[in-house]
Amino acid sequence: MVVMSQAASALSSDSISDKEALKTVTNLVKQSSGKQLITSQNEISREPQVLEGCAKLLTRTNSKLQAKAAQAIGTYAFGSETVASQIVQAPGMLDNLATIMEQDDKAAQLEAARTVCNCASYSKEAAEAIVANGNLLSALQNLCASKDANVKAKAIAAISSLSAYPTCVESLNNTSVVNSFLMPVVSAKKGLFGSNDTFQVTRLDAVTAVVNLGGNVNLDKGATKEALKSFKACLEASLKGKPWAGASWTPAITLGPLSKLACDEAVRPLFGELKFVKVFAQAFATCASLGEQSMAMQCLANVSQDAKCLTSMKKKKYNLVSLLQNKLGCEHSKTLAAYLIDVLSKQEETPSHNDSNTEEASEKKDGGDDSDDDCENTDPSGKIVEPAASG
């Protein structure tokens, strides 16, 4: 086992050979796997010299060593706001990551992009430092056009993570990343690169980034519909605690972008066509997080402006009015709950123009209900895959 203080001393030395440095960082990565990660992160927070040493290794000419050093850095960033913030503060770290992104080694590029993605995912401070570094932002943008599917996917994931912070939006919009690199992925109907799982996840990340940056994704109905199917499949899997496209997700990852997409009048009818009400209602009823419940309510509020969605929302099987009444005493979401109750009550009081007052007749007119028995294939891949093995 590598003692963190000894690793810090060794990696900080200019005299350490590539062979010894590679051995040290390889052992650091192994020691940080699985349940040991939190312990390693706690040690790193007390020994930031390890991060500084890894940053120096990024300047070596040995691409294998560069990739392994970047892998160690990215591993420590995963799930830790504290370490992610420490990483971007390490001397030379961001410029060195930009440098290896600009080189031609795909393994090093991938790990550098992963490091940026992990830092941005867990720390606002880190995200702001990343977009403030012009060299790094430019290099990351260029990786979005990589011919390597994994590098491209991770770079776009990093952009998506950065776009989640309002303070980063202006810097990202000052680049050409949306039109040049994200929209081609958004507008693709089928697999554009890599495996189907890689493409599905990358398109989800690209759509998320575009809507976070205030863009419009409604280029083509077919492409937009396929993208929404991916979002729905991902949300359904997350609610069941299952992986989607080889990875685990939380409902919040999809609910946020979906609520923004539902604001687009041109896109909104697709939510009714794809029967999103069922999964939004399920998210509202089952999510333990108040934040995710509120996101689900916002999604319902936005799609309620579509007649087909509103008709579905009033169905007794969802029990939405009763569930919403329980939220009237919650400071976090009482205003949204009151709005939805009002919308649903008005719908119930308004006679249908087709003189059919039964849900069954309404469902027949709409071409079916939101049950699990419909033949709709919500996952373009046709299956839910197991999580990819870690390398």
C-alpha positions as CSV (number, residue, x, y, z in Angstrom):
1,M,0.0,0.0,0.0
2,V,1.2,3.5,-0.9
3,V,1.3,5.8,2.0
4,M,-0.1,9.1,0.9
5,S,2.6,11.3,2.5
6,Q,5.3,9.1,0.8
7,A,3.5,9.4,-2.5
8,A,3.4,13.2,-2.1
9,S,7.1,13.3,-1.5
10,A,8.0,11.0,-4.3
11,L,5.8,12.6,-7.0
12,S,7.0,16.1,-6.0
13,S,10.6,15.2,-6.8
14,D,11.9,16.1,-10.2
15,S,14.3,13.2,-10.0
16,I,11.7,10.5,-9.9
17,S,11.9,8.3,-13.0
18,D,9.0,7.7,-15.3
19,K,9.0,4.0,-14.3
20,E,8.8,4.8,-10.5
21,A,6.2,7.6,-11.1
22,L,4.0,5.2,-13.2
23,K,4.2,2.6,-10.5
24,T,3.3,5.1,-7.8
25,V,0.2,6.5,-9.6
26,T,-0.9,3.1,-10.7
27,N,-1.0,2.0,-7.1
28,L,-2.8,5.2,-6.1
29,V,-5.5,4.4,-8.6
30,K,-5.8,0.8,-7.4
31,Q,-6.1,2.0,-3.8
32,S,-8.9,4.4,-4.7
33,S,-11.2,1.8,-6.2
34,G,-14.7,1.1,-4.9
35,K,-15.3,1.6,-1.2
36,Q,-11.7,2.8,-0.7
37,L,-12.3,6.0,-2.7
38,I,-13.6,8.0,0.2
39,T,-10.7,7.1,2.4
40,S,-8.3,8.1,-0.4
41,Q,-10.1,11.4,-0.9
42,N,-9.9,12.2,2.8
43,E,-6.1,11.6,2.7
44,I,-5.8,13.7,-0.5
45,S,-7.5,16.6,1.2
46,R,-4.8,16.5,3.9
47,E,-2.0,15.8,1.4
48,P,-2.7,18.1,-1.6
49,Q,0.9,17.7,-2.6
50,V,-0.1,14.4,-4.3
51,L,-2.3,16.4,-6.7
52,E,0.5,18.9,-7.3
53,G,2.8,15.9,-8.1
54,C,0.3,14.4,-10.5
55,A,0.0,17.8,-12.2
56,K,3.7,17.8,-12.8
57,L,3.6,14.3,-14.3
58,L,1.2,15.6,-16.9
59,T,4.2,17.5,-18.4
60,R,6.2,14.4,-18.9
61,T,6.7,13.1,-22.5
62,N,5.6,9.5,-21.5
63,S,2.0,9.4,-22.7
64,K,1.2,6.3,-20.6
65,L,2.4,8.1,-17.5
66,Q,0.4,11.2,-18.5
67,A,-2.8,9.1,-18.9
68,K,-2.3,7.3,-15.6
69,A,-1.6,10.5,-13.7
70,A,-4.8,12.1,-15.2
71,Q,-6.7,9.0,-14.3
72,A,-5.6,9.3,-10.7
73,I,-6.6,13.0,-10.6
74,G,-10.0,12.3,-12.2
75,T,-10.7,9.4,-9.8
76,Y,-10.0,11.6,-6.7
77,A,-12.5,14.2,-8.1
78,F,-15.4,11.8,-8.4
79,G,-18.1,12.6,-5.9
80,S,-16.0,15.1,-3.9
81,E,-16.6,18.8,-4.0
82,T,-13.6,19.4,-1.7
83,V,-11.1,17.4,-3.8
84,A,-12.5,18.8,-7.1
85,S,-11.9,22.3,-5.9
86,Q,-8.4,21.4,-4.7
87,I,-7.6,19.9,-8.1
88,V,-8.2,23.1,-10.1
89,Q,-6.2,25.1,-7.5
90,A,-3.1,22.9,-7.9
91,P,-0.3,24.9,-9.7
92,G,-0.3,24.2,-13.4
93,M,-3.1,21.7,-13.3
94,L,-5.5,23.2,-15.8
95,D,-2.9,24.3,-18.3
96,N,-1.3,20.9,-18.1
97,L,-4.6,19.1,-18.7
98,A,-5.1,21.4,-21.7
99,T,-1.7,20.4,-23.1
100,I,-2.4,16.7,-23.0
101,M,-5.8,17.3,-24.6
102,E,-4.0,18.9,-27.5
103,Q,-1.6,16.0,-28.0
104,D,-2.6,12.9,-30.0
105,D,-2.7,10.2,-27.4
106,K,-6.3,9.1,-27.0
107,A,-5.9,7.4,-23.6
108,A,-4.4,10.6,-22.2
109,Q,-7.1,12.8,-23.8
110,L,-9.8,10.6,-22.4
111,E,-8.5,10.8,-18.9
112,A,-8.0,14.5,-19.1
113,A,-11.6,15.0,-20.3
114,R,-12.8,12.7,-17.6
115,T,-11.0,14.7,-15.0
116,V,-12.6,17.9,-16.2
117,C,-16.0,16.2,-16.3
118,N,-15.7,14.9,-12.7
119,C,-14.4,18.3,-11.4
120,A,-17.3,20.2,-13.1
121,S,-19.9,17.7,-12.0
122,Y,-19.2,18.1,-8.3
123,S,-17.8,21.6,-7.7
124,K,-19.1,25.0,-8.9
125,E,-15.8,26.5,-8.0
126,A,-14.0,24.0,-10.2
127,A,-16.4,24.6,-13.1
128,E,-15.9,28.3,-12.9
129,A,-12.1,27.9,-12.9
130,I,-12.3,25.6,-15.9
131,V,-14.3,28.0,-18.1
132,A,-12.1,30.8,-17.0
133,N,-9.1,29.0,-18.4
134,G,-9.2,29.8,-22.1
135,N,-6.6,27.2,-23.1
136,L,-8.5,24.4,-21.4
137,L,-11.9,25.4,-22.6
138,S,-10.6,25.6,-26.2
139,A,-8.9,22.2,-25.9
140,L,-12.0,20.6,-24.4
141,Q,-14.1,22.0,-27.2
142,N,-11.8,20.5,-29.8
143,L,-12.1,17.1,-28.2
144,C,-15.9,17.3,-28.9
145,A,-14.9,16.7,-32.5
146,S,-12.6,13.8,-31.8
147,K,-12.8,10.8,-34.1
148,D,-12.5,8.6,-31.0
149,A,-16.0,7.9,-29.8
150,N,-15.1,7.6,-26.1
151,V,-13.0,10.8,-26.1
152,K,-15.8,12.7,-27.9
153,A,-18.4,11.4,-25.5
154,K,-16.5,12.3,-22.4
155,A,-15.7,15.8,-23.8
156,I,-19.4,16.5,-24.5
157,A,-20.2,15.1,-21.0
158,A,-17.8,17.6,-19.5
159,I,-19.5,20.5,-21.5
160,S,-22.9,19.3,-20.2
161,S,-21.6,19.3,-16.6
162,L,-20.2,22.8,-17.1
163,S,-23.4,24.1,-18.6
164,A,-25.4,23.3,-15.4
165,Y,-23.9,26.3,-13.7
166,P,-25.5,29.7,-14.7
167,T,-22.2,31.4,-13.9
168,C,-20.5,29.3,-16.7
169,V,-23.1,29.8,-19.4
170,E,-21.8,33.1,-20.8
171,S,-18.3,31.7,-21.2
172,L,-19.6,28.6,-23.0
173,N,-21.9,30.7,-25.3
174,N,-18.9,32.7,-26.3
175,T,-17.5,29.6,-28.0
176,S,-18.8,27.8,-31.0
177,V,-19.4,24.6,-29.1
178,V,-23.2,24.5,-29.5
179,N,-23.5,25.0,-33.3
180,S,-20.3,23.2,-34.2
181,F,-20.1,20.3,-31.9
182,L,-23.4,19.7,-30.0
183,M,-26.1,20.3,-32.6
184,P,-24.8,17.6,-35.0
185,V,-25.2,15.1,-32.2
186,V,-28.6,16.5,-31.1
187,S,-29.9,16.3,-34.7
188,A,-28.8,12.7,-35.4
189,K,-31.7,10.2,-35.5
190,K,-29.5,7.1,-35.2
191,G,-26.1,6.1,-33.9
192,L,-23.6,8.7,-35.1
193,F,-20.5,7.1,-33.6
194,G,-19.3,4.4,-31.3
195,S,-21.6,1.9,-29.7
196,N,-25.3,2.5,-29.3
197,D,-24.9,3.0,-25.6
198,T,-22.2,5.6,-26.1
199,F,-24.2,7.4,-28.7
200,Q,-27.4,7.4,-26.6
201,V,-25.6,8.8,-23.5
202,T,-23.7,11.4,-25.6
203,R,-26.9,12.6,-27.3
204,L,-28.5,13.0,-23.8
205,D,-25.5,15.0,-22.7
206,A,-25.6,17.2,-25.8
207,V,-29.3,17.9,-25.5
208,T,-28.9,18.8,-21.8
209,A,-26.0,21.2,-22.6
210,V,-28.0,22.9,-25.4
211,V,-31.1,23.5,-23.3
212,N,-28.9,24.7,-20.4
213,L,-27.3,27.2,-22.7
214,G,-30.6,28.5,-23.9
215,G,-30.6,26.8,-27.3
216,N,-33.4,25.2,-29.3
217,V,-33.2,21.5,-30.0
218,N,-36.3,21.3,-32.3
219,L,-34.4,20.9,-35.6
220,D,-36.2,17.9,-36.9
221,K,-39.2,16.1,-35.3
222,G,-37.8,12.7,-35.9
223,A,-34.5,13.5,-34.3
224,T,-36.1,15.3,-31.4
225,K,-38.5,12.4,-30.8
226,E,-35.6,9.9,-30.7
227,A,-33.8,12.1,-28.2
228,L,-36.8,12.4,-26.0
229,K,-37.2,8.6,-26.1
230,S,-33.6,8.3,-24.7
231,F,-34.5,10.8,-21.9
232,K,-37.6,8.8,-21.1
233,A,-35.8,5.5,-21.0
234,C,-33.1,6.9,-18.8
235,L,-35.7,8.4,-16.4
236,E,-37.6,5.1,-16.2
237,A,-34.5,3.2,-15.5
238,S,-33.4,5.6,-12.7
239,L,-36.8,5.4,-11.0
240,K,-36.4,1.6,-10.9
241,G,-32.9,1.8,-9.7
242,K,-31.6,0.2,-12.8
243,P,-28.7,1.2,-15.1
244,W,-29.4,2.7,-18.5
245,A,-26.9,2.6,-21.4
246,G,-24.2,1.0,-19.1
247,A,-24.4,3.6,-16.4
248,S,-26.3,4.5,-13.3
249,W,-28.4,7.7,-13.2
250,T,-30.4,9.8,-10.8
251,P,-33.9,11.2,-11.8
252,A,-32.6,14.7,-11.4
253,I,-30.2,14.3,-14.4
254,T,-33.1,13.9,-16.8
255,L,-35.9,15.8,-15.0
256,G,-34.1,19.2,-15.2
257,P,-33.5,19.2,-18.9
258,L,-37.0,17.7,-19.6
259,S,-38.7,20.5,-17.7
260,K,-36.9,23.0,-20.0
261,L,-37.7,21.1,-23.1
262,A,-41.3,21.0,-22.2
263,C,-41.3,24.8,-22.3
264,D,-40.8,24.7,-26.1
265,E,-44.2,24.9,-27.8
266,A,-42.8,23.1,-30.8
267,V,-41.5,20.2,-28.7
268,R,-44.2,20.0,-26.1
269,P,-46.7,17.9,-28.2
270,L,-44.1,15.1,-28.3
271,F,-44.5,14.7,-24.6
272,G,-48.1,13.7,-25.1
273,E,-47.3,11.5,-28.1
274,L,-44.6,9.6,-26.1
275,K,-46.8,9.4,-23.0
276,F,-44.5,11.2,-20.6
277,V,-47.2,11.9,-18.0
278,K,-47.0,8.4,-16.6
279,V,-43.3,8.6,-15.8
280,F,-43.5,12.2,-14.5
281,A,-46.3,11.2,-12.2
282,Q,-44.3,8.2,-11.0
283,A,-41.3,10.5,-10.3
284,F,-43.4,12.9,-8.3
285,A,-45.0,10.0,-6.3
286,T,-41.8,8.0,-5.6
287,C,-38.7,10.3,-5.6
288,A,-37.4,10.7,-2.0
289,S,-35.6,14.0,-2.8
290,L,-37.7,17.1,-2.4
291,G,-35.7,18.7,-5.2
292,E,-36.6,15.8,-7.6
293,Q,-40.2,15.9,-6.5
294,S,-40.2,19.7,-7.4
295,M,-38.6,19.0,-10.7
296,A,-41.2,16.4,-11.5
297,M,-44.0,18.9,-10.6
298,Q,-42.4,21.4,-12.9
299,C,-42.4,18.9,-15.7
300,L,-46.1,18.2,-15.1
301,A,-46.8,21.9,-15.0
302,N,-45.1,22.5,-18.3
303,V,-46.6,19.6,-20.1
304,S,-50.1,20.5,-18.7
305,Q,-50.2,23.1,-21.5
306,D,-50.6,20.3,-24.0
307,A,-54.2,19.1,-24.3
308,K,-53.2,15.4,-24.6
309,C,-50.9,15.6,-21.6
310,L,-53.6,17.4,-19.5
311,T,-56.2,14.8,-20.3
312,S,-53.8,12.1,-19.2
313,M,-52.9,14.0,-16.0
314,K,-56.5,14.0,-14.8
315,K,-56.8,10.3,-14.8
316,K,-57.7,8.9,-11.4
317,K,-55.0,6.2,-11.5
318,Y,-52.3,8.9,-11.0
319,N,-54.2,10.5,-8.0
320,L,-52.3,13.7,-8.7
321,V,-54.7,16.1,-7.0
322,S,-54.5,14.2,-3.7
323,L,-50.7,13.9,-3.9
324,L,-50.5,17.6,-4.7
325,Q,-52.7,18.6,-1.8
326,N,-50.1,17.0,0.5
327,K,-47.6,19.5,-0.9
328,L,-49.6,22.6,0.0
329,G,-47.9,22.8,3.4
330,C,-44.5,22.4,1.9
331,E,-42.7,25.8,1.6
332,H,-40.5,24.3,-1.1
333,S,-43.2,23.6,-3.6
334,K,-46.6,24.8,-2.3
335,T,-47.0,27.5,-5.1
336,L,-46.4,24.9,-7.8
337,A,-48.7,22.5,-6.1
338,A,-51.5,25.0,-5.9
339,Y,-51.0,25.9,-9.6
340,L,-51.3,22.3,-10.7
341,I,-54.3,21.6,-8.5
342,D,-56.0,24.6,-10.1
343,V,-55.2,23.4,-13.6
344,L,-56.4,19.9,-12.9
345,S,-59.6,21.1,-11.2
346,K,-60.4,23.2,-14.2
347,Q,-59.9,20.3,-16.5
348,E,-62.2,18.1,-14.5
349,E,-64.9,20.8,-14.5
350,T,-64.7,21.3,-18.3
351,P,-66.9,19.0,-20.4
352,S,-65.1,17.3,-23.3
353,H,-66.0,18.8,-26.7
354,N,-66.5,15.3,-28.1
355,D,-69.3,14.6,-25.5
356,S,-67.4,11.7,-24.1
357,N,-67.1,11.9,-20.3
358,T,-65.4,8.6,-19.7
359,E,-61.6,8.0,-19.5
360,E,-62.0,4.9,-21.5
361,A,-63.5,6.7,-24.5
362,S,-60.8,9.5,-24.2
363,E,-58.1,6.9,-24.2
364,K,-59.5,5.2,-27.3
365,K,-59.7,8.6,-29.1
366,D,-56.1,9.3,-28.1
367,G,-55.0,5.9,-29.4
368,G,-54.4,4.2,-26.0
369,D,-53.5,5.0,-22.4
370,D,-50.3,5.3,-20.5
371,S,-50.2,1.7,-19.2
372,D,-47.3,-0.7,-19.2
373,D,-49.1,-2.8,-21.8
374,D,-48.6,-0.5,-24.7
375,C,-46.2,-1.6,-27.4
376,E,-44.2,1.6,-27.3
377,N,-40.4,1.0,-27.3
378,T,-39.1,3.7,-25.1
379,D,-35.5,2.6,-25.2
380,P,-34.0,3.0,-28.7
381,S,-31.5,0.3,-27.8
382,G,-34.3,-2.1,-27.1
383,K,-32.8,-3.2,-23.8
384,I,-31.3,-2.1,-20.5
385,V,-27.7,-3.1,-20.2
386,E,-25.6,-3.9,-17.2
387,P,-23.1,-1.4,-16.0
388,A,-19.8,-1.4,-17.8
389,A,-17.0,-3.0,-16.0
390,S,-14.5,-0.5,-14.6
391,G,-11.1,-0.5,-16.2
